[in-house]
Amino acid sequence: MDKDLCGMLAFSRAGHDRDRVYLIVDQDEEYVYLCDGRLRTVDKPKKKKYKHIQIVKRVSDEVRECMESGNRPDDIMIRRTIEEFKKRQD
């Protein structure tokens, strides 16, 4: 898969967390690693297969710049980004 997925928002499409919004913080050949800043923190990301997520969009410039500089966003930044996305959806 494309390394550009890091920093994007995604919906979970399978499992007990179906329809939850996450931020993709890492990926490998088979899995993406998802955080929501609450239950799934940066220290304990959720591991999910690509086929079980739906990519939503690229996130805020703040998160993108943080990830491009080689850092991971913190949980507060992830929560803020997801909350802003949910407000736009309503």
Residue pairs with C-beta under 8 A, 6 or more apart in sequence:
1 27
1 29
1 32
1 50
3 27
5 24
5 27
5 32
5 55
6 24
6 25
6 26
6 27
6 67
7 23
7 24
7 25
7 58
7 59
7 63
7 64
7 67
8 23
8 24
8 55
8 56
8 57
8 58
8 59
9 21
9 22
9 23
9 24
9 55
9 56
9 57
9 59
9 81
9 82
9 85
10 21
10 22
10 23
10 24
10 32
10 34
10 53
10 54
10 55
10 56
11 19
11 20
11 21
11 22
11 53
11 54
11 56
12 18
12 19
12 20
12 22
12 34
12 48
12 52
12 53
13 19
13 52
13 53
13 54
14 48
14 51
14 52
15 48
15 52
17 46
20 36
21 36
21 56
21 82
21 85
21 86
22 34
22 35
22 36
22 40
22 46
22 53
22 82
23 34
23 35
23 36
23 37
23 59
23 63
23 73
23 78
23 81
23 82
24 32
24 33
24 34
24 53
25 33
25 34
25 35
25 42
25 45
25 67
25 72
25 73
25 78
26 32
26 33
26 45
27 33
30 49
30 50
31 47
31 48
31 49
31 50
32 47
32 48
32 49
32 50
32 53
33 45
33 46
33 47
33 48
34 40
34 45
34 46
34 47
34 48
34 53
35 41
35 42
35 45
35 46
35 75
35 78
36 78
36 79
36 82
37 75
37 76
37 77
37 78
37 79
37 82
38 75
38 79
40 46
41 75
42 72
42 73
42 74
42 75
42 78
56 85
57 85
58 64
59 81
59 85
60 81
60 84
62 73
62 77
62 81
63 73
63 77
63 78
63 81
66 72
66 73
66 77
67 73
73 81
